[in-house]
Amino acid sequence: MSGAPVEVVVEPGKTELAAAVGRRLRAVVEQASAAGRPVEIGLTGGSMGGASVAALVAEHEREPLDLSAVGLWWGDERYLPLGDAERNDTQADEAGLPRLGLPDERVHRVPGPEGSGDVEDAAARYAQELRSVGRGGFEVLMLGVGPDGHVASLFPGHPAQMTHGAITVAVRDSPKPPPERVSLTFEAMERTREVWFVVAGADKAQAVRDGLDGAGPDVSSAAQVHGSVRTVWFLDEDAAAAAGVSR
């Protein structure tokens, strides 16, 4: 387990939680850019993923950020055609991602069926892109956490979860639809300065508790992922209170 500190941030609700993530992303971009580091950011899906993107866009529109060192990735993606409403990148686009003005070559999307032979090929192509232009790892990797403790598309007990010797994995027979997905592996996730779990809702309470308590991989994928500099749990009050976490 990483010896880096674990921080817990609790906000009253989802709106405030997303705003806090947006402010923190601004600070990270500014600090990393000032230090001359590449700023590779891994985005997450779901409602809080979209809200976090919208909050970063709002920060940029309030006071423009220098995004010249920023590259965007996704921790996982549903193996669906580009533009499909269920894809994480489509949901980020709908949340305002294009308004950041990043060139297409710095928004690294997982190939869909139209750009790959099958889900294994899509995972291999994404891995190759990470290796060729990923610049050594993530500054920040944001992850949602499911009620079952999964992060990205690494589900506890699923064969894809404990993949070794690879930075991406093709997921078949996912416990949640759609059945085919591409995910970063734990090995890729650990190449991150800061891991941020962004979690809202009382239904996530046990998953938060298991993650913070360091439960085993058969119970919690979240507990297996740590930032090399910091791990941050961003929680709304419902998730925090139900999990017994105080401010």
N, C-alpha and C positions, 0 to 999 in steps of 0.2 A: 504494500500500500504506500502511496505517495506520502512523504512527510510534509508536503506543502500545506499551508493553512486552508481551512474550510471556513467560509463566510456564509452567513444566512441573512438575507435581506427580506423583510416582510413588509408588504404594502397592503392598504385596506382592501383593494379590489383589483379586478383585471385591468381596468383602465390605468390606474396608478402604477400597477406592476409593469405594464408595457412601457409607460413613460419612464420609469426608473431604468429599464433595460436600454431604452433609447439614449438616455443621458449618459449611461455608463459606456455604451458603444461610442458615443462622441468622444468621451475622454480617452478611450483606448486608441481610437484612430489618431487623435491628436498626439498622444504620448508616444505611440509606436512610430509615427511618422517623424516626430521630432528627434527620436533616437536613431533614425535611419533604418528601422526594421521594416520588412515587408509586412503588410497587414492582410493576411489571409483570414477570412471570417467564414465559419461554417454556420449556415442557417438551419433552422428547424421548421417543421411543418405544423399543422394544427392551428387552432384559433389563436393561441398565444404566439406562435411563430409569425402569423400574418400581422398580429397586433404589434409585435416587436419591429417588424419591417416598417410598418406605418409610422411607428414612433421615431425610428431613425430618419425616415424621410422628413418627418415634421421638424426634427432637429436640424437637418440639412437646409430645409427651406426657411427656418427661422434665422439661421446664420450659416452660410455655406461652409461646408467642410472641404478641406483638401483631400480628395479621394484618389489622388494619383498613384498611391501605393497600395490601394485596396483591391483585393480579389475576393469574389464570393463563391461559395461552394454550398452543397447540401450534405447533411449527415446521412440522409437516405432519400430514396425516391421510389415512387410506385412505377413499375415498368408498364407505362401507358404512353400513348402517342403524345408528342409535344403539343402543348395547348389543352390537353385534357383537364377538365375542371378538378379532377381528383389528384393531380400532380401537385407536389409541394411547390415547385417553381411557378406553376400557374397561379396558385394562391398568393404567392409572394408578388407576382406581377399585378394581381388584382388589388393588393394592398398598397401599391404605389412604387414598387421597386424601380420601374423604368425612369421615374422622376429623379433618381440619383444621378442619372446621366452617365453611368458607367458604360464603356464600350463593350460590345458583345463578347470579345475575347477575354474579358475579365469577369464575366458572369458564367461560371462553369456548370453547365447543366448536364445531368446524367442522360446519356442517349436513350431514346425510346425505341420502339420496335421498328420505326422507319429508318433509324440510323444504326442498327445493329442486327446481327443474325438471330440472337436469342438473348435471354437475360444474362447468361454467363458471358457472352460477348460484350454486352453493355457494361457489366462490372469490370471486365478486363480493359475496356476503352477508358472508363472513368479512372481506373488505377493508373493507366499510362499517362493520362492528363495530369493527375496528381504528381506523379514522379517527374514529369517533364517541366511543369510550370508551377508546381505547388510551393516552391521556394522553402522547403524544409519543414513545413508543418504549419499549424494554425496559431494565430495570435489568440483568437477566441473561437471556441466551438460551442454553439448553443444546442441544447438538447431538451426536448420534452420528455416527460416520463409518463408512461401509461399506468393505469391502475394495477396492471399485472407486473409492473417493474421494468417493462421494456424501454429501451432507448433506441433511437433511429429505428431500424428494423431487426434489432437483435432481441429476440424474445426468449425469456428464460426457458431452458429445456429444449429449445429448437436446435437442430443440428448446426445451423449456420452461426449460432451465437458464439461458440468457442473456436471459430476458425483461427488457425495459426499460420504464420508465414505468408500473410497476404494483407493488403491494406483495404481491399474491398471484397465483398462476397455477394454472390447471387443467392437470393432467398427464394426458394420455392415452397409452396404449401404454407404460406404465412398464416398464422392463427387469425389474423385480421385481413379482410379483403382490401385490395386485390391480392391474389395469391402470390404473384411474382413481384419482387422488389430488388433494388440494389442498395446495399448498405456499406458504410464504412465499418471496418472491424475494430475491435478493442485496440489492436496495435496502432491503427491509424489515429484513433481518438486520443490515445495517450501522447501523440506528438503535438501537444497543444499547451501553450503557456497557461491559458485560463479556460477551464470548462465551466460553462454556466448551465445549470438546470433551471428551466423556466416552467413553473408548475402552478396551476390554479385549480381550485375546486376541492371540496371535502372528500370526493370520491378517490382522490389521489393520496389520502392521508397515510395509508399503510405503505404505499410505495415510497413516500417521502421518508417515513420512519425507517424502512428497510435500507434505503439508500444511505441515510445518515449513519445508521448503525453498522454499516459494512456487511450486510447479509451476503451469503454466498451466491454464486452465479445461477444456481437452480431457483433462487428466489428473486434476485434483483440484478438486472444488467446495469442499472444506474450505479450500484455500489462498486462496480468494477472499473469505473472511469474517473480519472483524476487529472487535474491540470498540473503541469510541472511547477508553476508559480503559485497558482491559486485555484481553488474550486469554490464556486459560488452557487448557492441555492436561492433563487428568486422565487418567493412564495407569496400568494395572496393570503389574507387572513383566514379564509376558509380552510385552505390546505394546511396552513401552519397550526391553527387551533385544533383541528381534528387530529393532527399528528403529534400534538403536545409540544409544539415548538413555539418558543416565545420570541419576541422582538429582540 
